[in-house]
């Protein structure tokens, strides 16, 4: 009789340990998702700041549409807030289009292409694009781990008990580099 009680106690302890470890794994992954999402937001804001600096550095030579300046201000305001993956993807897409448009305009002015300050800013924007791509890759890997763990047996039971919902991947439309390549192709024709 004593052995049965000890076996039952051991089984309960193992189950409780599993629940605790699985719950903590979900918390770690969820926090990683949130942290990476915030890092992407910071990188987008940094990129928008660099785009604004390009506009400031070139506005004496180039004439930007009023809409471009309004877009930059609007996007910078959005980047300052807490965004979910869908909102962040929309912001990134809009930023990519803006960066591609400005890069095309800068390329059209030989005087700007040879300006070291402008080239450094363009390089900084491209570096920020790379950083965003790396962070997006990291984010999507963490989401994959979280969602897989959420769907696998028996951790799916813990996910259901504690309300861990499926998380969406971060899908961004074309990067500024892709827009630039497409624009270069159009210019060559």
Steps between C-alpha positions, in 0.01 A plus 500: 500500500784739583659437159177592319478829690863583423451415133192723485688783672789457255261507202333817630839666557616407148176637350529823699865538398408447136221757521734752665783445251265514201330815630839666551605403147188667362574812706861510375389469139222757539744747655747434219227574247409828669863605541587431137188681382605804702853479358355501147295806590814679627691405183214631284501828692877526459461437129232767471728743684774429243253554216404834655869592518540414130208727420651779712844456343364504144210742513717784367566301184190284472144618524297253700127489476320627807344154526843342548572721799155434644550124451832507684347687795196271509709182485741622767201566727367149442841344568506653846203297626448141601400307189369150440653290219239605242543871575878462500493322162289783354740758642800311362339474157425872493855576616643271232305680230610838633865394523490355150343816362762722663783272388375525143489879527853518646631276221357740243731779622869435421601783735331320790646162413849647543415678827666307786244608761208386286673171418563437871133561572393270215735233637351550848150449359617180327665381821175561688320297231742212563445528875123490450531193276711320762259591778204388290676166443558464876141600577355246256725224641379569853139508378553166329634347823211648699232384255654153464516458875142626524377233257702200617368246745513525804617865513184597308303415814706748704457761224125453513487511880692827519359664185813515284357597162662439164730785395521635147815518295640834393468529124631815340459594141792599281812640660651829386776305322242304301321822407834653396588197285160518333546873439850444359359240265233743381762771447718268291221421253 
